[in-house]
Amino acid sequence: MGKNSLKIAIIGDYNFTYNTHHATNLALDHAAHFLDIEISYYWIKLQEVSQFKNFQFQEYDGIWVSPGPYKNPFLLYGIIDALMKQDLPSFITGEGFKTLVDVLISRNNLNAQGEKLISENLVDGEQFEQVEIVPHSKEIIKLYENRSHIELSSSRYSLYPQIIPLLTEHEMDIDAYNQFEEPEIISLKNRDFFVCCGFCPQVSSTRDIPHPLVYTFIKACTIEKEDH
């Protein structure tokens, strides 16, 4: 593939009837149009990715973990753990938020007592609810400067408050909160681009106004490819 073309893996069990899956494809098309590049994207089932060797991740310029539904959600834990060991730009949207937090808690041995440190999904069923983004990091403040702070989400989680400073001390940054003062966009400290949000930015992306988080992810993939 040429310099101006990217190969993106979308991790998820694709279902064309699921709104966020269809919107994920469209959001990548919007970003490609906006940045004037060619993007080839490939949906890969969780079952398949769970068997990946390191070199198979490296065949792609970036990885996007899509929202569910997942046929076997337990596989996502191992996949996200493996992704954290790669150096690829990685973007997680939707239910993967909880899984990433679970992986971070485990990696840092923060749950010796076996307590519940992050809630189950607080959004009922497969509906969307509005979340208000309260930017915290410089990057997210800039991205939302001229954009509505209202996003749509089919997943929202509450973290045990005492766990947050322990997570942010070593591995995690909080880039934005929501109106409930819970982390809504998080990223890994030691990576150029490893961003995770509980909401679904792809749903509000349009061809005229691509979602800034999506095109920032694609820009990071472009930079990563140029550096190699």
C-alpha positions in Angstrom: 0.0 0.0 0.0 1.2 3.5 -0.8 2.3 6.3 1.6 -1.1 7.9 1.5 -3.0 4.7 2.3 -3.7 3.0 5.6 -4.6 -0.5 6.7 -6.9 -0.4 9.8 -8.0 -3.5 11.8 -11.5 -3.1 13.4 -11.8 -5.6 16.2 -15.4 -6.7 16.6 -18.0 -9.2 15.6 -19.5 -7.2 12.8 -23.3 -7.0 12.5 -24.7 -4.7 9.8 -27.9 -4.2 11.8 -26.0 -2.7 14.7 -25.9 1.1 14.4 -22.4 1.6 15.9 -20.8 -1.0 13.6 -22.2 0.7 10.5 -21.2 4.1 11.9 -17.6 2.9 12.5 -17.2 2.2 8.8 -18.7 5.5 7.8 -16.6 7.5 10.3 -13.4 6.0 8.8 -14.7 7.0 5.3 -15.3 10.6 6.7 -11.8 10.8 8.1 -10.3 9.5 4.8 -12.2 12.1 2.9 -11.2 14.9 5.3 -7.5 14.0 5.4 -7.4 13.1 1.7 -6.0 9.6 2.2 -7.1 6.1 1.3 -8.1 3.8 4.2 -8.7 0.1 3.9 -10.4 -1.4 6.9 -10.9 -5.0 7.9 -13.3 -6.3 10.6 -11.7 -9.1 12.5 -13.8 -11.3 14.9 -12.7 -11.4 18.5 -12.2 -15.2 18.3 -9.7 -14.7 15.5 -7.8 -11.8 17.1 -7.6 -13.7 20.4 -5.2 -16.1 18.5 -3.1 -13.3 17.0 0.7 -13.4 17.3 2.6 -10.1 17.7 3.5 -9.9 14.0 -0.2 -10.1 13.0 -1.0 -6.9 14.8 1.9 -5.3 13.1 0.4 -5.9 9.7 -1.9 -3.0 10.4 -1.3 0.8 10.7 -3.8 1.1 13.5 -6.3 -0.9 15.6 -9.9 0.2 16.4 -11.8 -1.8 19.0 -15.4 -1.4 18.1 -18.4 -1.4 20.5 -20.3 -4.7 21.0 -22.3 -6.8 20.9 -19.5 -9.4 21.2 -20.1 -13.1 20.7 -17.7 -13.8 23.5 -16.9 -10.6 25.5 -14.5 -12.5 27.8 -12.0 -12.6 24.9 -11.7 -8.8 24.8 -9.7 -8.8 28.1 -6.8 -10.8 26.5 -7.0 -8.8 23.3 -6.7 -5.4 25.0 -3.9 -6.7 27.2 -2.1 -7.8 24.0 -2.8 -4.4 22.4 -1.2 -2.6 25.3 2.1 -4.4 24.5 2.1 -3.2 20.9 3.3 0.2 19.7 0.4 0.7 17.2 -2.1 3.6 17.5 -5.1 2.1 19.2 -8.6 3.4 19.6 -11.3 1.9 21.9 -14.9 3.0 21.8 -17.9 1.7 23.8 -17.8 -1.3 26.1 -14.1 -1.8 25.7 -13.8 1.1 28.2 -14.7 -1.2 31.1 -12.3 -3.9 29.8 -9.4 -1.5 29.6 -10.0 -0.3 33.1 -10.2 -4.0 34.3 -6.9 -4.7 32.6 -5.2 -1.7 34.2 -6.5 -2.7 37.6 -5.2 -6.2 37.2 -1.8 -5.1 35.8 -1.3 -2.9 38.8 -2.5 -5.3 41.4 -5.1 -2.9 42.6 -7.8 -5.4 43.5 -6.3 -7.8 46.0 -9.7 -7.9 47.9 -11.6 -8.9 44.8 -13.9 -5.9 45.1 -16.1 -4.4 42.3 -14.1 -1.3 41.3 -16.0 -0.5 38.1 -19.7 -0.8 37.6 -21.6 -2.8 34.9 -23.0 -0.8 32.0 -25.3 1.9 33.4 -27.1 2.4 30.0 -30.2 0.2 29.7 -30.5 -2.1 26.8 -29.2 -1.1 23.4 -30.4 2.4 23.5 -28.3 5.6 23.4 -28.1 8.3 26.1 -26.5 11.7 25.9 -23.3 12.4 27.7 -21.7 15.8 28.1 -18.0 15.8 27.5 -16.0 17.9 30.0 -12.5 18.2 28.4 -9.6 17.9 30.8 -6.4 17.5 28.8 -5.0 20.1 26.5 -5.5 17.9 23.4 -9.2 17.3 24.1 -9.9 20.9 25.1 -8.5 21.8 21.6 -10.5 19.1 19.8 -13.8 20.2 21.4 -13.1 23.9 21.0 -15.6 24.4 18.2 -17.7 21.3 18.6 -20.7 20.3 20.6 -19.8 18.7 23.9 -22.9 16.4 23.7 -22.1 12.8 22.5 -24.2 9.6 22.2 -23.3 6.6 24.3 -24.6 3.1 24.7 -22.2 2.4 27.6 -21.4 4.3 30.7 -19.5 3.2 33.8 -18.8 4.4 37.3 -15.4 3.9 38.9 -14.7 3.4 42.5 -13.4 6.9 43.4 -10.4 5.7 45.4 -9.1 3.7 42.4 -8.8 6.7 40.1 -5.7 8.4 41.6 -4.0 4.9 41.7 -4.7 4.4 38.0 -3.6 7.9 37.0 -0.4 7.7 39.0 1.4 5.4 36.6 -0.4 4.3 33.4 -3.6 6.3 32.7 -4.5 9.9 31.9 -8.0 11.2 32.1 -8.6 13.4 29.0 -12.3 14.2 29.7 -15.0 13.6 32.2 -18.8 13.4 31.8 -21.6 15.3 33.5 -21.5 12.7 36.3 -17.8 13.6 37.0 -16.7 10.2 35.9 -13.8 9.6 33.4 -15.2 9.5 29.9 -12.1 9.7 27.7 -8.9 8.0 29.0 -5.5 7.3 27.4 -2.3 5.5 28.2 0.7 7.6 29.4 3.4 5.6 27.6 1.9 5.6 24.2 1.7 8.2 21.4 -1.9 7.2 20.7 -3.9 4.8 22.9 -7.2 6.4 23.5 -10.4 5.0 24.9 -13.8 6.5 25.3 -17.0 5.1 26.8 -19.2 6.9 24.2 -19.4 6.3 20.5 -17.9 9.2 18.5 -18.5 7.4 15.2 -22.3 7.9 15.7 -22.1 11.7 15.5 -19.4 11.8 12.7 -20.5 13.2 9.3 -18.8 13.6 5.9 -18.9 17.4 6.3 -17.8 17.3 10.0 -15.8 14.1 10.8 -15.5 13.4 14.4 -12.2 14.9 15.7 -11.3 11.8 17.8 -11.6 9.6 14.7 -9.5 11.8 12.4 -6.9 12.3 15.2 -6.7 8.5 15.5 -6.2 8.3 11.7 -3.6 11.1 11.7 -1.7 9.2 14.4 -1.8 6.1 12.2 -0.4 8.2 9.3 2.5 9.5 11.4 3.2 6.0 12.7 3.4 4.7 9.2 5.7 7.5 8.0 8.0 6.9 10.9 8.4 3.3 9.8 
